[in-house]
Amino acid sequence: MADLYEKLQERARHLGFSLVGAIPARPAGRLEAYLRWIEREMHGLMGYMARPDRVARRRNPALILPGVQTIICLALDYRTIDLPAAVAADPSRGRISNYAWGADYHDIMTPRLEQLAAWLAAQAAGETRHRVYVDTGALLERDHAETAGLGFTGKNTMLIHPRRGSWFFLGEILTTLPFPVSRSPFPVPNSAAISCGRCTRCLRACPTAAFPTPYVLDARRCISYLTIELKGWIPAELRPLMGNWVYGCDVCQDVCPFNRFAPELIDSPFRPDHIDRAAPPLLDLLALTPEGFDARFAESPIRRIRRERLVRNACVAAGNWGDAAAGPPLTALLADSSPIVRGHAAWALKRVPGDHAAGLAAALSRETDDQVRRELALSA
């Protein structure tokens, strides 16, 4: 079995995975802390995180896969390029988290995990069963990966490898095959030997103050949550703090000293084929039709939020940009089919130079949605 573990590592590397570890299929070590986090409602409107059936699966992985013996944790690097400083600082462009610059990581990782699981099953003497997950299962994957030796938990709640940083995806294979367990070479997060130490760069850099304490993220204030997971109205008090982020946020990882060690991938499906994939002009996003969105993001993880949320986010970014050029497309969006888009366009227009009174008044006269009417009244 020890030889099989070495072969597993070799096979995982052949499939492009950078890190691999195996642990007994037990509840995550920080499960109780997670449940306290849920009790404090820091998961926001992500109700699936608190569903009793999912909590039960986190308590007992055998509810996911009966007879499960082992959780194999794997990491896949995704850092490609660094945005040119002028592009990153350009408020007329929408910022996209770098994991979403290229192909959808689910489409890349899931087949590789299935290949590895099939290979592993072929090595077993008897019948085995498995399940694979790429951030879709009821698993606390960062906690399991830390136990498996893939890194330590940082103050920004990211899993950090001391020689690779945190720019990597995580995936898991649950298998009924008993396995030699890899032991973590990294001490617990509070160890002075390998941890964040006294560094608080990520906590201080967060634009929305989403970390009430080290190692705790209040998702309700996180830009990634606001732009991706939140389906409805972005709280008005947080909109000015979001800058030009339209999908996710990289700030707490950008400032992390460990990420200077993250390998840069040259030939990677996550590498953008054009700078506009990483930082698209806001005027382009504001003009997106449903058909245009589908064509542009068909193979991107951005497709999951659909056109409504992306244009909503672009409206907020345009309001923060505050340039007169955003006035005409924002005015046009006051007639959009989505109340969410209409309301955020109204908010943004208030922050854009120009005389928009007539357009806002006309929109208010025909508007039937109460929340949009409130946004229009505030913007008039």
C-alpha positions in Angstrom: 0.0 0.0 0.0 2.9 2.4 0.7 4.1 1.7 -2.9 0.5 2.4 -4.2 0.6 5.8 -2.5 3.9 6.7 -4.3 2.3 5.6 -7.6 -0.8 7.7 -6.8 1.4 10.7 -6.4 3.2 10.0 -9.6 -0.1 9.5 -11.5 -1.6 12.7 -10.0 1.4 14.7 -11.2 1.1 13.2 -14.6 -2.5 14.5 -14.7 -1.3 18.0 -13.8 -2.1 18.0 -10.1 0.6 19.8 -8.0 -0.3 18.4 -4.6 -1.9 15.2 -3.3 -2.6 13.7 0.1 -4.8 11.0 1.6 -6.6 11.0 5.0 -9.2 8.8 6.7 -12.8 9.6 5.9 -13.7 11.5 9.0 -15.4 14.7 9.8 -13.3 17.8 9.3 -11.4 19.0 12.3 -13.0 22.5 12.3 -16.6 21.3 11.8 -17.8 22.7 15.0 -16.2 26.1 14.2 -18.0 25.9 10.8 -21.4 25.3 12.6 -20.8 28.3 14.9 -20.1 30.3 11.8 -23.4 29.2 10.4 -25.2 30.1 13.6 -23.8 33.6 13.3 -25.3 33.7 9.8 -22.0 34.7 8.2 -22.9 32.5 5.3 -25.4 35.1 4.2 -28.0 33.8 1.8 -26.1 30.7 0.9 -28.8 28.6 2.4 -27.4 25.3 1.0 -24.5 25.6 3.5 -26.8 25.3 6.5 -29.2 22.6 5.1 -29.6 19.8 7.6 -28.8 17.1 5.0 -25.6 18.8 4.1 -24.6 19.3 7.7 -25.3 15.6 8.3 -23.0 14.7 5.4 -20.2 16.9 6.8 -20.6 15.0 10.1 -20.5 11.6 8.4 -18.9 11.2 5.0 -20.4 7.7 4.8 -23.7 9.5 4.0 -22.1 10.7 0.8 -20.5 7.4 -0.1 -21.5 4.3 2.0 -18.4 2.4 3.0 -16.0 5.3 2.4 -12.6 4.8 3.8 -10.4 7.5 2.4 -10.5 11.1 1.2 -7.8 11.9 -1.3 -7.2 15.7 -1.6 -5.6 17.2 -4.7 -4.5 20.7 -5.8 -4.3 22.1 -9.3 -2.4 25.4 -9.8 -4.0 28.2 -11.8 -1.8 31.3 -11.6 -1.0 32.5 -15.1 -0.2 36.1 -15.7 0.0 39.3 -13.6 -2.2 42.1 -14.9 -0.2 45.1 -16.2 -0.3 47.7 -13.5 -2.1 50.2 -15.9 -4.8 47.7 -16.6 -5.3 46.7 -13.0 -5.6 50.3 -12.0 -8.0 51.3 -14.9 -11.5 52.0 -13.4 -13.1 51.8 -16.8 -12.4 48.1 -16.8 -14.2 45.4 -14.7 -11.9 43.3 -12.6 -12.4 39.5 -12.7 -10.8 37.1 -10.2 -7.9 35.4 -11.9 -9.2 31.9 -11.5 -12.0 32.8 -14.0 -9.8 34.2 -16.8 -9.8 31.0 -18.8 -11.6 27.7 -18.9 -14.1 26.6 -16.3 -12.1 24.8 -13.7 -14.9 22.3 -13.1 -14.6 21.2 -16.7 -10.9 20.7 -16.3 -10.6 19.1 -12.9 -13.6 16.8 -12.8 -12.5 14.6 -15.7 -8.9 14.4 -14.3 -10.3 13.4 -10.9 -12.4 10.7 -12.6 -9.3 9.5 -14.5 -7.3 9.2 -11.3 -10.1 7.5 -9.5 -10.5 5.0 -12.3 -6.8 4.3 -12.3 -6.9 3.8 -8.5 -9.8 1.4 -8.8 -7.8 -0.6 -11.3 -5.0 -1.0 -8.8 -7.3 -2.5 -6.1 -7.7 -6.2 -5.7 -11.4 -6.1 -5.2 -14.4 -3.8 -6.1 -14.2 -0.2 -5.0 -16.6 2.7 -5.3 -15.8 6.4 -5.4 -17.2 10.0 -5.7 -15.3 13.0 -6.9 -16.0 16.7 -6.0 -14.7 20.0 -7.2 -16.2 22.4 -4.6 -19.6 20.9 -5.1 -19.9 18.4 -2.2 -20.8 18.7 1.4 -17.1 18.7 2.4 -15.0 21.3 4.2 -12.4 20.8 1.6 -9.8 23.3 2.8 -9.9 21.7 6.3 -9.5 18.2 4.8 -6.7 19.4 2.5 -4.9 20.9 5.4 -5.1 17.6 7.3 -3.8 15.9 4.2 -0.7 18.1 4.2 -1.5 20.4 1.3 -1.0 23.6 3.3 -2.0 25.6 6.3 -5.0 27.8 6.9 -4.2 31.5 6.5 -5.8 34.5 8.3 -7.8 35.1 5.1 -9.2 31.6 5.5 -7.4 30.4 2.3 -5.3 27.2 2.2 -1.7 28.3 1.8 1.2 26.1 0.8 4.4 27.7 2.1 6.2 27.1 -1.2 3.3 27.5 -3.6 1.0 30.2 -2.1 -2.7 29.8 -2.5 -3.4 30.1 -6.2 -4.7 26.6 -6.6 -8.0 24.7 -6.9 -8.9 21.9 -4.7 -10.6 18.6 -5.6 -11.4 15.4 -3.7 -11.8 11.7 -4.4 -13.9 9.8 -1.8 -13.1 6.1 -2.1 -14.0 2.9 -0.3 -10.4 1.8 -0.7 -8.4 1.9 2.6 -5.2 3.8 2.0 -1.9 4.6 3.7 -2.5 8.0 5.3 -0.2 10.9 4.5 0.8 13.0 7.4 0.8 16.7 7.2 4.3 18.2 7.2 2.8 21.6 8.3 2.1 22.5 11.9 -1.3 24.0 13.0 -2.0 27.6 11.8 -1.0 29.2 15.1 2.5 27.6 15.0 5.3 30.2 14.7 7.2 27.7 12.6 5.0 28.0 9.5 2.0 30.2 9.5 0.9 33.8 8.8 2.8 34.9 12.0 2.2 38.5 12.8 1.3 39.4 9.2 -2.1 41.0 8.8 -1.8 42.3 5.2 -4.9 40.5 4.0 -7.1 41.7 6.9 -6.0 45.3 6.4 -6.3 45.2 2.6 -9.9 43.9 2.4 -11.9 46.7 0.8 -15.1 45.8 2.7 -13.6 44.8 6.0 -14.9 41.2 5.6 -12.7 39.7 8.3 -14.0 40.5 11.8 -11.2 38.5 13.3 -8.2 36.5 11.8 -9.3 33.2 10.3 -13.0 34.3 10.1 -14.6 35.5 7.0 -18.0 37.3 7.1 -19.2 36.3 3.6 -21.9 38.9 3.7 -19.3 41.6 3.3 -17.0 39.6 0.9 -16.8 41.0 -2.7 -16.6 37.4 -4.0 -19.9 36.6 -2.3 -21.5 39.9 -3.3 -20.6 39.5 -7.0 -21.1 35.7 -7.4 -23.2 34.1 -4.7 -25.6 36.9 -3.9 -28.5 36.7 -6.3 -30.4 39.8 -5.3 -29.7 43.3 -4.3 -26.2 44.3 -3.2 -26.4 46.3 0.0 -26.2 50.0 -0.9 -23.6 50.7 1.8 -21.2 48.1 0.4 -21.5 49.2 -3.3 -19.0 52.1 -3.1 -16.4 49.8 -1.4 -16.4 47.2 -4.3 -14.4 49.3 -6.7 -14.5 47.8 -10.2 -14.7 44.1 -9.2 -17.4 42.4 -11.3 -16.7 38.7 -10.6 -14.9 37.7 -7.5 -12.0 39.4 -5.8 -8.3 38.7 -5.4 -7.2 41.4 -2.9 -6.6 39.2 0.1 -4.5 36.8 -2.0 -2.7 39.5 -4.0 -1.2 40.9 -0.9 -0.2 37.6 0.7 3.6 37.2 0.9 3.4 33.5 0.2 2.0 34.0 -3.2 5.3 35.4 -4.5 6.2 31.7 -4.7 3.2 30.6 -6.7 4.3 29.1 -10.0 3.3 30.9 -13.2 1.8 28.6 -15.7 2.6 29.2 -19.4 0.6 26.5 -21.1 -2.6 26.4 -19.2 -6.3 26.3 -19.9 -6.7 29.0 -17.2 -4.5 31.5 -19.1 -6.5 34.3 -20.7 -6.3 34.6 -24.5 -6.9 38.4 -24.3 -6.5 41.0 -21.6 -10.2 41.7 -21.9 -10.8 38.2 -20.5 -9.2 39.4 -17.3 -10.4 43.0 -17.2 -13.2 43.7 -19.7 -14.2 47.2 -20.5 -17.3 48.1 -18.4 -19.0 49.6 -21.4 -18.9 46.2 -23.1 -20.4 44.5 -20.0 -23.2 47.1 -19.7 -24.1 46.5 -23.3 -24.3 42.7 -22.9 -27.5 41.0 -24.2 -28.5 37.5 -23.0 -27.2 36.1 -26.3 -24.0 38.1 -26.1 -23.4 36.8 -22.5 -24.0 33.2 -23.5 -21.6 33.5 -26.5 -18.9 35.3 -24.5 -18.8 33.1 -21.4 -19.9 29.7 -22.7 -16.8 28.0 -21.4 -16.1 30.2 -18.4 -17.0 29.8 -14.8 -18.7 33.2 -15.1 -21.5 31.6 -16.9 -22.9 30.3 -13.6 -24.0 33.8 -12.5 -25.7 34.5 -15.7 -26.2 37.8 -17.4 -28.3 39.5 -14.8 -25.8 39.3 -12.0 -22.8 40.2 -14.2 -24.5 43.3 -15.6 -25.7 44.2 -12.0 -22.1 44.0 -10.9 -21.0 46.1 -13.9 -23.5 48.8 -13.0 -21.9 49.0 -9.5 -18.5 49.2 -11.0 -19.6 51.9 -13.5 -21.0 53.9 -10.6 -17.7 53.7 -8.8 -15.9 54.6 -12.0 -18.0 57.8 -12.2 -17.3 58.7 -15.8 -19.8 60.4 -18.1 -19.2 57.7 -20.7 -21.2 55.3 -18.6 -24.3 57.5 -18.6 -25.9 56.4 -21.9 -25.6 52.6 -21.3 -26.8 53.0 -17.7 -29.8 55.0 -18.9 -30.6 52.3 -21.4 -30.5 49.7 -18.6 -33.3 51.5 -16.8 -35.6 49.7 -19.3 -33.9 46.3 -18.8 -36.2 43.3 -18.3 -34.5 42.6 -14.9 -35.5 44.6 -11.9 -32.1 43.9 -10.3 -30.4 45.5 -13.3 -32.7 48.4 -13.5 -32.3 49.2 -9.8 -28.5 49.0 -9.8 -28.3 51.1 -13.0 -30.4 53.8 -11.2 -28.0 53.8 -8.3 -25.0 54.1 -10.6 -26.5 57.0 -12.6 -26.5 59.1 -9.5 -22.7 58.8 -9.4 -22.1 59.6 -13.0 -21.7 63.2 -14.3 -24.5 64.6 -16.5 -28.1 65.5 -16.4 -30.0 62.2 -15.9 -33.1 63.7 -14.3 -35.4 63.2 -17.3 -34.4 59.6 -17.9 -34.8 58.7 -14.2 -38.1 60.5 -14.0 -39.4 58.6 -17.1 -38.2 55.3 -15.6 -39.9 56.1 -12.3 -43.2 56.9 -14.0 -43.4 53.4 -15.6 -41.7 51.3 -12.9 -43.9 48.8 -11.0 -41.2 47.1 -8.8 -41.1 48.6 -5.3 -37.4 48.1 -4.8 -36.5 49.6 -8.1 -38.8 52.5 -7.4 -36.9 53.1 -4.2 -33.6 53.1 -6.0 -35.0 55.5 -8.6 -36.4 57.8 -6.0 -33.0 57.9 -4.2 -31.3 58.6 -7.5 -33.6 61.3 -8.7 
